[in-house]
Amino acid sequence: KDDKKEEKKEDKKEEKTEEKKEEKKDDKKEEKKEDKKEEKKDEKKEDKKEEKTEEKKEEKKDDKKEEKKEDKKEEKSEEKKEDKKDKKTEEKKEENKDDKKEEKKEDKEEEKTEEKKEVKKDEKKEDKKEEKTEEKKEEKKDDKKEEKKEDKKEEKSEEKKEDKKDKKTEEKKEEKKDDKKEEKKEDKKDEK
């Protein structure tokens, strides 16, 4: 009877031990489950972190791209500005060149006009000189004519004087002749 009791006791003990073992097994299982759960959670967290990091990296990449785009835009705008400036400078240079050309042309024209004026002045001077020479020649001619006239007058006067002298001489000769004749007549009268 006691043996049976003891056996029963032993069985119960064994059962309990078995139960405890099972419990422990279950606990371990639960723990494992929990660990797995925790691991998954951690993994999820890590994934999320990684995703965020990736997103940030992408964002940074996009920002850099945008920045590059902006820089290029700015550069292009600057280039455009510079080109415009250069164009304006070139236009101004051309304008200046044209102005200088025009100025040169104007100067040349003015010079030509001045030269023409000078030539005209010289021509006028020459004409006046020629006119004066012509006048002098005419004056000389007139003087010569006058001189000739005077000479002729003088000559005529001389001739007249000469004629008068001759006439007087002739008259004197005639008178002498008459006197002689008279004398002869007188002599003849006396003789008678």
C-alpha positions as CSV (number, residue, x, y, z in Angstrom):
1,K,0.0,0.0,0.0
2,D,2.8,2.4,0.9
3,D,4.7,1.5,-2.1
4,K,1.7,2.4,-4.2
5,K,1.4,5.6,-2.4
6,E,5.1,6.3,-3.0
7,E,4.8,5.5,-6.6
8,K,1.9,7.8,-7.0
9,K,3.8,10.5,-5.3
10,E,6.7,9.8,-7.6
11,D,4.5,9.9,-10.6
12,K,3.0,13.2,-9.5
13,K,6.5,14.6,-9.0
14,E,7.6,13.4,-12.4
15,E,4.4,14.9,-13.9
16,K,5.2,18.1,-12.2
17,T,8.7,18.0,-13.4
18,E,7.4,17.3,-16.9
19,E,5.0,20.2,-16.6
20,K,7.8,22.5,-15.5
21,K,9.9,21.3,-18.3
22,E,7.0,22.0,-20.7
23,E,6.4,25.3,-19.2
24,K,10.1,26.2,-19.5
25,K,10.0,25.0,-23.1
26,D,6.9,27.2,-23.7
27,D,8.6,30.1,-22.0
28,K,11.6,29.7,-24.2
29,K,9.4,29.5,-27.2
30,E,7.6,32.7,-26.0
31,E,11.0,34.3,-25.4
32,K,12.2,33.3,-28.8
33,K,8.9,34.7,-30.3
34,E,9.4,37.9,-28.4
35,D,13.0,38.1,-29.5
36,K,12.0,37.6,-33.1
37,K,9.3,40.3,-32.7
38,E,11.9,42.7,-31.2
39,E,14.4,41.8,-33.9
40,K,11.7,42.5,-36.6
41,K,10.9,45.8,-34.8
42,D,14.6,46.7,-34.8
43,E,14.9,45.7,-38.4
44,K,11.9,47.8,-39.3
45,K,13.5,50.7,-37.4
46,E,16.8,50.2,-39.1
47,D,15.0,50.0,-42.5
48,K,13.2,53.2,-41.7
49,K,16.4,54.9,-40.6
50,E,18.1,53.7,-43.8
51,E,15.2,54.8,-45.9
52,K,15.3,58.2,-44.2
53,T,19.1,58.4,-44.8
54,E,18.5,57.4,-48.4
55,E,15.8,60.0,-48.8
56,K,18.1,62.6,-47.3
57,K,20.8,61.6,-49.7
58,E,18.4,61.8,-52.6
59,E,17.2,65.2,-51.3
60,K,20.8,66.3,-51.1
61,K,21.4,65.0,-54.6
62,D,18.4,66.8,-55.9
63,D,19.4,70.0,-54.1
64,K,22.8,69.8,-55.7
65,K,21.2,69.2,-59.1
66,E,19.0,72.2,-58.5
67,E,21.9,74.2,-57.4
68,K,23.9,73.2,-60.5
69,K,20.9,74.1,-62.6
70,E,20.6,77.5,-60.9
71,D,24.3,78.1,-61.3
72,K,24.1,77.2,-65.0
73,K,21.1,79.5,-65.3
74,E,23.0,82.3,-63.6
75,E,26.1,81.6,-65.7
76,K,24.0,81.8,-68.9
77,S,22.3,85.0,-67.7
78,E,25.8,86.4,-66.9
79,E,27.0,85.3,-70.3
80,K,24.0,87.0,-72.0
81,K,24.7,90.1,-70.0
82,E,28.3,90.0,-71.0
83,D,27.4,89.4,-74.6
84,K,25.0,92.3,-74.5
85,K,27.7,94.5,-73.0
86,D,30.2,93.3,-75.6
87,K,27.7,94.0,-78.4
88,K,27.1,97.5,-77.1
89,T,30.8,98.2,-76.7
90,E,31.3,96.9,-80.3
91,E,28.4,99.0,-81.5
92,K,29.9,102.0,-79.8
93,K,33.3,101.3,-81.3
94,E,31.7,101.0,-84.7
95,E,29.7,104.2,-84.1
96,N,33.0,105.9,-83.1
97,K,34.7,104.6,-86.1
98,D,31.9,105.9,-88.3
99,D,31.9,109.2,-86.5
100,K,35.7,109.5,-87.1
101,K,35.2,108.5,-90.7
102,E,32.5,111.2,-91.1
103,E,34.7,113.7,-89.3
104,K,37.6,112.9,-91.6
105,K,35.3,113.3,-94.6
106,E,34.0,116.6,-93.2
107,D,37.6,117.7,-92.6
108,K,38.7,116.7,-96.1
109,E,35.7,118.5,-97.6
110,E,36.4,121.6,-95.6
111,E,40.0,121.4,-96.6
112,K,39.0,121.1,-100.3
113,T,36.6,124.0,-99.9
114,E,39.4,126.0,-98.2
115,E,41.8,125.1,-101.0
116,K,39.2,126.1,-103.6
117,K,38.7,129.4,-101.8
118,E,42.5,129.9,-101.8
119,V,42.7,129.1,-105.5
120,K,39.9,131.5,-106.2
121,K,41.6,134.1,-104.1
122,D,44.9,133.5,-106.0
123,E,43.0,133.6,-109.3
124,K,41.4,136.9,-108.3
125,K,44.8,138.3,-107.3
126,E,46.3,137.1,-110.6
127,D,43.4,138.7,-112.5
128,K,43.8,141.9,-110.6
129,K,47.6,141.8,-111.4
130,E,46.9,141.1,-115.0
131,E,44.3,143.9,-115.1
132,K,46.8,146.3,-113.6
133,T,49.4,145.2,-116.1
134,E,46.9,145.7,-118.9
135,E,46.0,149.1,-117.5
136,K,49.6,150.1,-117.3
137,K,50.1,148.9,-120.9
138,E,47.1,150.9,-122.0
139,E,48.4,153.9,-120.0
140,K,51.8,153.5,-121.7
141,K,50.1,153.3,-125.1
142,D,48.1,156.4,-124.3
143,D,51.2,158.2,-123.1
144,K,53.0,157.2,-126.3
145,K,50.0,158.5,-128.3
146,E,50.0,161.7,-126.4
147,E,53.7,162.0,-126.8
148,K,53.4,161.4,-130.6
149,K,50.6,164.0,-130.7
150,E,52.8,166.5,-128.8
151,D,55.7,165.7,-131.1
152,K,53.5,166.3,-134.1
153,K,52.3,169.6,-132.6
154,E,55.8,170.6,-131.9
155,E,56.8,169.6,-135.3
156,K,54.0,171.7,-136.8
157,S,54.9,174.6,-134.7
158,E,58.5,174.3,-135.8
159,E,57.4,174.1,-139.4
160,K,55.3,177.1,-139.0
161,K,58.2,179.0,-137.4
162,E,60.4,177.9,-140.2
163,D,57.9,179.0,-142.8
164,K,57.5,182.3,-141.1
165,K,61.3,182.7,-141.1
166,D,61.5,181.7,-144.7
167,K,58.8,184.1,-145.6
168,K,60.5,186.9,-143.8
169,T,63.7,186.1,-145.5
170,E,61.9,186.0,-148.8
171,E,60.3,189.3,-148.1
172,K,63.6,190.7,-147.1
173,K,65.1,189.4,-150.4
174,E,62.2,190.9,-152.3
175,E,62.6,194.2,-150.5
176,K,66.3,194.1,-151.2
177,K,65.5,193.4,-154.8
178,D,63.0,196.2,-154.9
179,D,65.4,198.5,-153.3
180,K,68.0,197.6,-155.8
181,K,65.5,198.2,-158.6
182,E,64.6,201.5,-157.1
183,E,68.2,202.4,-156.8
184,K,68.8,201.5,-160.4
185,K,65.9,203.6,-161.4
186,E,67.2,206.4,-159.3
187,D,70.6,206.0,-160.8
188,K,69.2,206.1,-164.3
189,K,67.2,209.2,-163.4
190,D,70.4,210.8,-162.2
191,E,72.2,209.9,-165.3
192,K,69.7,211.6,-167.4
